Amino acid sequence: MPETKTPWPHAPTHQLATQGTFFVTASTYRKAHHFRGANRLHILHRGLLTVTRDYGWQLEAWAVFSNHYHFVAHSPTDQPTAESLALMLKMLHVKTSGWVNRLDQTSARQVWFNFRETRLTYPKSYFARLNYTHQNPVKHKLVPMANQYPWCSAAWFERTASPAQVTTIYRFKTDKIDVPDDFEPAPEW
């Protein structure tokens, strides 16, 4: 029996041949805190919201930190694949890298590393990742309640969803989700 090739863990195989709903995580190179502080977090947050809109991705949940971000989004329905995800994140990473490198006067520095995506095909998996993403600032001990963190979707979700939807999503357990999230975001924001 031929041995299956395991993808290299630092360069994941992107499986974007089908449209759908995806959970995405991206990290700065060596988990460096390039987006430490309110101004930098604001720029990264605005950049994420802008590129997803411009590329036709429908965000459901997001959380942005000094050295990584997560989001759950639906790929564009007018495209047969989700391949625009790689282009979209490349645009975000090029723009934010250029901006932060100009700010720090380090023109050749690598800011972003890579991204991982998981296509969500089961409702329970989708709902659990929505909750995970909304609650990520609490997981990282940045705030006691997720809706207090300005660069995540929890406050927006609580304002726009019905109380029943909020209760349902927030009840989904996240302890069994296999998400590589050993990042330690900068505590100051």
N, C-alpha and C positions, 0 to 999 in steps of 0.2 A: 504494500500500500504506500503510495507516495506521501512524503511528509508535507504537511501543509505549512506554508510560510506564515509566520507570525509577523504582523506589521511592527515595524520599529516603533517603540513607545514614544519617541520624541518627534516622530514624523508620521502621524496617524494617516491611514488611508482614508481619504474622503469619499464617502459613498453618496453622491448627489445625483444619481441617474434618474431618480424619481422625485416628483414633487411631494410635499407633505409638511408635517409639523416637525420642527427640529429643536432640540436643546443644544445650545452652543456655549462653549467656554473658550476664552482666549486669554493668553498670559503674556506679560512682558518678558523680555529676555532675562533669564536668571532671576525672575520674580522681583526685579528692581522696582522701586516705588517711584516711577517717573511721573505719576499723576497724584502725588501727595498734595493735599491742600484743596480748599474749596474752589479756587479758580481753575485749577487743572482738572479736577473732577467734573466741574461744570462743562468744560470744553469737551472732554471725552464723552460725557453723558449726552450733550447736545449733538456731537458727531454721530453717536450710535443711533439716536432717534432720527437724525437727518438722513443718513445713508439707508436705513431700513425703509424709510418713507420713499426715498428717491428710487430705490431698487424694487419697490413693490412688495416688500416683506411686511406682513402684519404681525406686529409685536403683541404678545400676550403678557409677558413678564420680563423684567430686566433688573439687573443690579450691577453697578459700576463701582470699581474700587481702585486704589492706588496702583495695583499691580495685576489686575485681572478683571474680567467681567463675565457674566452669564446672561443668556437670554433664551426665551422660548418664543418662536415665531413660526408663522405659516409661510411657506414659499409662495411666490406669485402664482395665481391660478391661471394666468394667461400664458404660462410657460410650461412645457411638458416635463422639465427637470428642475432641480434645485441648484443647478450649477452656478447660478448668479450669486450664491452665497459666497463662494471664494472671491469673486470679483468685488462684491460689496465689502467684504472684510479687508481685502487688499486696499481698496479706496480709503476706508476708515483708518487703517494702519499707516498708510503712506501720509495722509493728511495730518494725523495726530503726531506721528513721528517727526515730521518736518516742523510742526509747530513747537513741540516740546524741545526739540534739538536746537531750534533758533533761540528759544527762551533760555536754554542752558548753555548756549554757545558751544555746542558739541555736534558739529554738522555730520560727522560720519558714524555716530553711535547707533548701534542696533537697538531699537526700542521694543519691538514686538517679536515674539517667538513663533507661535503657530496657533492653530485653533483645533478644537475637537468638536465634532457634532454627533448627535445621536438622533436618528429618525424615530419619532414617537408613534407607535402604531397601536398601542392599547390605551384605552381611556384612563385606567388606573395609573399607568406610567406617566401619561400626560399631566394628570391632575397632581400627582406627587411632585413632578418637576416644576409645575407652576408654584406650588407651595414652597418648594425648596428655594426657588429663585427669589420669591418675595421675602422669604425669611432669612436669606443669606447674610444680611447685615447683623442680624441677631446671632447667627451661628458664629460669625467672626467677632462677636462681643463689641461691636461698634455702637449699638443702641439697645435699650431694653425691649423696644417694640419696633418692628420693621417699618411702620408708617412714619417713624421719626427720622429715618435716613433719607435725605433729599434725592439721592441718586439711584433710587430703586423704584419699582412700580407699586409697592405695597399701598401707599397713600392714594395713588391714582385708582388702583383696583378697588379699594374700599369705598371711594367716592362714586365710581361709575358702575360697579356691579351691584346686583341686588343683595340684600342681607343674606338671603338663602344661599346664593352663589359663594359669597365670602365665607360663610360658615362651612359650606361643603368643601371648598378648596383647602381652607386652613385646617380641616380635620384629617387630611391625607397625611399619613406617616411618611417621613423622609429618611428614616434611619437605615433603611435597606437599599437606598439608591446608591448605585456604584458610580460616584462622581469623584474623579481626582480633583480634590479641592484642599490641598495642603498649603494654600497661600495664607500668608499672615499680612493682611492689609495694614497700611499705616493707620494708627489710631486717630491721628489728627485730621480733621476735615472741617 
